[in-house]
């Protein structure tokens, strides 16, 4: 039972995987191997071997290199018998050696099948190595891409966290500033209301004084009217008295005007003092509120506010410079226009005055005079 284990091993081979093999299809059914039958490789006798060798030799002549592209080595070549003969012709002692039994057709087929299987195994191993190399390259590429993606995600995550922290800081600062502004605004409105009430009270007192002076003036004017009515009747007697009264009235008017001017000056002075006081108080309140707001601000906001002030001053300075340059450019343009209109700067007129005579330009209000010759004398 030497072939029992071979039959069992061959029976475990899955032949369906070779059904779609293009190589075996190209070879055809010539190399169809049945591993379960080992009788074809058993030797029945020397005579049968010689006869089988003759048949195989006659069959080898019909084989061509195109039909056996996978014959590699001397042992599996279909022309082994011919090479042996040629070797015996060149070597003298080779013919005296004992030759082994010739290969049978089944041995050659088995050799070819083994070579085909070895070739397929080598190709499968090569393909497997290529797949492994590609697998390792893809794994390296995937690891690299994964690291890049993780790095990009970490950067994006850090940027988002920074932006959110900045937004929260600005939001808290704006909320505090807004609440502080509302409180300071209410306080300033209350102080302004109290100042207005105080100012209105003082103005009412001053208005009462003005009304009293107006009443006195009205009385003096009525008295003057009475005196003027009685002037005709009592004028001779009271002329001096009228003159005195007129002088007194004039003096009173002058004094009244002086008092009124002084009162107006006092009112203006007091109002100016109140306005200055109000402005100073408002400025102090604003400075106090600003200092408190700045003290509670973030250092970055302080730097930003300082930079904004510096930029504002620089913008004002540059704007002044731009205005000055624009004014200077305008003056230069005006002077250039004047120079262009000046005949002394006309180079053509200065160089060739005979070709460019001075002519007056016609304006819409000038009359047009056509001095066209109507007759032309012939040169006779």
Order of alpha helices (4+ residues) and beta strands (2+ residues): alpha-alpha-alpha-alpha-alpha-alpha-alpha-alpha
